[in-house]
Amino acid sequence: MSHDEDMVLLAEELYEYMRRVNEASAHMLEQMGKIFGPESVESKWDPAKIMWVRAEGSKGPYDRSEDVDSVDFKAMVKDLAGHSGRLRREGYFYWTFKNGFAVGRKKLAKT
């Protein structure tokens, strides 16, 4: 076999492995949802109960919060941590800043 043929075979095997991992992950999430219910899997927090301050960034205006005394803020930060620091919810994109205790949000453009 040539080097190119070896690389194609390796890529096909890797693709099949990743496809199986993806299927297993989806199945596991479905089973966990059945066991624990959607309430325990998805964090509940109300962005209206969090103090937001208007700010300007390199990509335009956004809202910023460091409302660490708010229960909803703490739940939001925990939810963000479970989504690698970024998530979309109710027409907004939320992200955690590198400092770990500030959160930004920006209204998503309607498509």
C-alpha positions as CSV (number, residue, x, y, z in Angstrom):
1,M,0.0,0.0,0.0
2,S,1.1,3.5,-0.7
3,H,1.3,6.3,1.8
4,D,-1.7,8.0,0.3
5,E,-3.7,4.8,0.5
6,D,-2.7,4.3,4.1
7,M,-3.8,7.9,4.9
8,V,-7.2,7.3,3.2
9,L,-7.7,4.1,5.2
10,L,-6.8,5.8,8.4
11,A,-9.1,8.7,7.7
12,E,-12.0,6.3,7.0
13,E,-11.3,4.4,10.2
14,L,-11.2,7.6,12.2
15,Y,-14.4,8.9,10.7
16,E,-16.2,5.7,11.6
17,Y,-14.9,5.8,15.1
18,M,-16.0,9.4,15.6
19,R,-19.4,8.6,14.1
20,R,-19.8,5.8,16.7
21,V,-18.7,8.0,19.5
22,N,-21.2,10.7,18.4
23,E,-24.1,8.1,18.3
24,A,-23.1,6.8,21.8
25,S,-23.0,10.3,23.2
26,A,-26.4,11.2,21.8
27,H,-27.8,7.9,23.2
28,M,-26.3,8.6,26.6
29,L,-27.7,12.2,26.7
30,E,-31.1,10.8,25.8
31,Q,-31.0,8.2,28.6
32,M,-29.8,10.8,31.2
33,G,-32.7,13.0,30.2
34,K,-35.1,10.2,30.8
35,I,-33.5,9.3,34.2
36,F,-33.0,12.8,35.6
37,G,-35.6,14.8,33.7
38,P,-35.1,18.0,31.7
39,E,-35.3,20.1,34.9
40,S,-32.1,18.7,36.4
41,V,-30.2,18.6,33.1
42,E,-31.0,22.2,32.1
43,S,-30.2,25.0,34.6
44,K,-32.9,27.5,35.4
45,W,-32.0,31.1,35.6
46,D,-33.7,34.3,34.7
47,P,-31.6,36.9,32.8
48,A,-34.1,39.6,33.8
49,K,-33.1,39.1,37.4
50,I,-29.4,39.8,36.6
51,M,-28.0,43.3,36.7
52,W,-26.6,44.1,33.2
53,V,-24.4,47.1,32.2
54,R,-24.2,48.3,28.6
55,A,-20.6,48.0,27.2
56,E,-18.8,48.6,23.9
57,G,-16.4,46.0,22.5
58,S,-14.4,45.4,19.3
59,K,-17.5,43.8,17.8
60,G,-20.0,46.4,18.9
61,P,-22.3,47.0,21.9
62,Y,-23.1,44.2,24.3
63,D,-24.4,43.7,27.9
64,R,-22.0,42.8,30.7
65,S,-22.6,41.4,34.2
66,E,-20.5,40.7,37.2
67,D,-23.6,40.4,39.5
68,V,-21.9,37.7,41.7
69,D,-24.4,38.2,44.5
70,S,-27.3,37.1,42.3
71,V,-28.5,33.5,42.6
72,D,-29.6,33.7,38.9
73,F,-26.1,35.0,37.9
74,K,-24.5,32.0,39.7
75,A,-26.8,29.6,38.0
76,M,-26.1,31.2,34.6
77,V,-22.3,30.9,35.2
78,K,-22.7,27.3,36.1
79,D,-24.8,26.7,33.0
80,L,-22.2,28.4,30.9
81,A,-19.5,26.3,32.4
82,G,-21.4,23.2,31.3
83,H,-21.4,24.6,27.8
84,S,-17.7,25.4,27.5
85,G,-18.4,29.1,28.4
86,R,-20.7,29.9,25.5
87,L,-24.4,29.3,24.8
88,R,-27.4,30.6,23.0
89,R,-30.7,31.2,24.8
90,E,-33.9,33.1,24.1
91,G,-32.5,35.2,21.3
92,Y,-29.2,36.0,23.0
93,F,-25.6,34.7,22.8
94,Y,-23.9,34.4,26.3
95,W,-20.2,34.0,27.0
96,T,-17.9,33.9,30.0
97,F,-14.9,36.3,29.9
98,K,-11.4,34.9,30.5
99,N,-11.4,36.2,34.1
100,G,-14.2,33.7,34.9
101,F,-16.5,36.0,36.9
102,A,-17.8,38.3,34.1
103,V,-20.4,37.4,31.6
104,G,-21.3,39.1,28.3
105,R,-24.5,38.8,26.2
106,K,-25.4,40.0,22.8
107,K,-28.7,39.9,21.0
108,L,-28.6,37.5,18.1
109,A,-29.4,38.8,14.7
110,K,-32.7,37.6,13.3
111,T,-32.4,35.4,10.3
